[in-house]
Amino acid sequence: MQVQLFISQVADFFDALVPKASDDELFASGYLRGHVDLAIGQRQVLEQEFAVAELTADIDQSLQQAIANGELNEQDQQLVLGLWAQVQQLS
């Protein structure tokens, strides 16, 4: 899958959550979207082509680091990682 298509699908996924998600789900999707946007931005700054697998690995690493740093409580971790699993299915 082309990375631009994946990025577009991920943005659409997050946008589709807004009208129907609970407050907790909105928090989790916003938090996850921040990690996704950061990973995309870091890859784009390098001005090198990258694949979906590289991008998802960056996001996964970023999330694991955030969890290790204690940024999320157990419930939020479950919500964020559940959404992340759904996002990865888009690829």
Secondary structure in CASP SS format (residue, H / E / C, confidence):
PFRMAT SS
TARGET T0000
AUTHOR 0000-0000-0000
METHOD secondary structure of the structure
MODEL  1
M C 1.00
Q C 1.00
V H 1.00
Q H 1.00
L H 1.00
F H 1.00
I H 1.00
S H 1.00
Q H 1.00
V H 1.00
A H 1.00
D H 1.00
F H 1.00
F H 1.00
D H 1.00
A H 1.00
L H 1.00
V C 1.00
P C 1.00
K C 1.00
A C 1.00
S C 1.00
D H 1.00
D H 1.00
E H 1.00
L H 1.00
F H 1.00
A H 1.00
S H 1.00
G H 1.00
Y H 1.00
L H 1.00
R H 1.00
G H 1.00
H H 1.00
V H 1.00
D H 1.00
L H 1.00
A H 1.00
I H 1.00
G H 1.00
Q H 1.00
R H 1.00
Q H 1.00
V H 1.00
L C 1.00
E C 1.00
Q C 1.00
E C 1.00
F C 1.00
A C 1.00
V H 1.00
A H 1.00
E H 1.00
L H 1.00
T H 1.00
A H 1.00
D H 1.00
I H 1.00
D H 1.00
Q H 1.00
S H 1.00
L H 1.00
Q H 1.00
Q H 1.00
A H 1.00
I H 1.00
A H 1.00
N C 1.00
G C 1.00
E C 1.00
L C 1.00
N C 1.00
E H 1.00
Q H 1.00
D H 1.00
Q H 1.00
Q H 1.00
L H 1.00
V H 1.00
L H 1.00
G H 1.00
L H 1.00
W H 1.00
A H 1.00
Q H 1.00
V H 1.00
Q H 1.00
Q C 1.00
L C 1.00
S C 1.00
END
